[in-house]
């Protein structure tokens, strides 16, 4: 119940003018195929993928390696073209990269010669939005990810978790409508990872973004997402989309409750049935 | 863990070892009666150094050699850098040029020095050309490797923000290439000195190589040794200058060694530091 209320609020927030018509999806994939290689050696990374993500929705894609989940993110980002099918963001079809997307990769992908603050300002520099006018926002984001006192440090002076938080602040600084996260916490240890999950939820709740979150951790997907997209490999396709009706804000304690466990089991059974281990 | 070897005690020991070695050399030459034109004693070499510097003779030749080394180095490195950028950025340039680059790479460039002296004469031009030729290749090769070393995720990041190829070049490829480019400069300056001296050996009017050659001919082996020492010092100074440049430009290479008291980094160990930078420092 709590979830539904919140979802409505977010949709209204993201699409303030659309009242009569059903809200347009923020991201839409329609019949997307993507193959790597040619001939018999080609690998079908994405097979007939259909997915609609509402504005302000948090969607996690979970699946084992090689299921095409990273390919999906890169196709949405416009970094690689789909083999066939269509990708839409809002009311425009994706042809190449755009300026209204923030990406967080598995590694922090920071620039070692830039300070923490300069790293956060990278999108501002690339899009020539003017450092002066965006300095306050960059500092505010650094404070939001708990790195207020680290703005003049260099990446090499930070821990892995801190570096990843710089990456998240950077992905938000140009105020993108869409945040794409490709296993952002995959390289962190379990404890840091849980902590980052809680922080990401808080961040997402404080500024409404549409999030496409790629992960291979089932519990992480259930903890964070409104909906979990289960993908299976060879060929990479969507096996099931599961609505996670757990109230927010979700705490780490919730991870040991029965409903949470049911979701995790349901997804894991999926992989078990397909002969795939997590 | 890494206790310093550079203690006062060790420094004194190092000086003592040098003195002992020189004393052994001096004694051996005197006791065994080795003629000075075969192996001069250190005292004779020191006297040669004194004579050379006090008369102003060495300074004049140092100036000439330095001028040739630095001008050749600057020309060769500039050209190597520009061509390296062209090869790294343009597939067509790479396609047509690469076979020749590979061919020249495996060839000892100083072997061309006799021809260059023949073509450009006994003056400074032939030395500068030789120095430029030997400086050119390490810089070009390292520039190409450095520019191509940019991390794929970083490229994708700039691209995903709508960044242009030009921005990827200036914001990412160039800084990523810097450690390799500076390593190329370090190789080039050493080769430039070697190339210049070899060309001076082959025929020159001035310069340390010419001076050494003429001393050899007049059996002034002690003087020859003293010029060798001057050359070693010149090489050392040039290397130190470039080391200082590296230290200043690549400031981020020195960070992160116990600089943070924050919780231990658990992300990928190479996070933030370009792989090629690590390779160079290790």
Interface residues (C-beta under 8 A of the other chain):
Chain A: X74 X77 X78 X79 X97 X98 X99 X101 X103 X105 X107 X108 X109 X110 X111 X112 X113 X122 X123 X125 X126 X127 X153 X154 X155 X156 X157 X158 X159 X160 X161 X162 X163 X164 X174 X187 X188 X189 X192
Chain B: X151 X153 X154 X156 X157 X158 X159 X160 X161 X162 X163 X167 X171 X172 X175 X251 X252 X255 X256 X259 X260 X262 X263 X264 X265 X266 X267 X268 X271 X272 X273 X274 X277
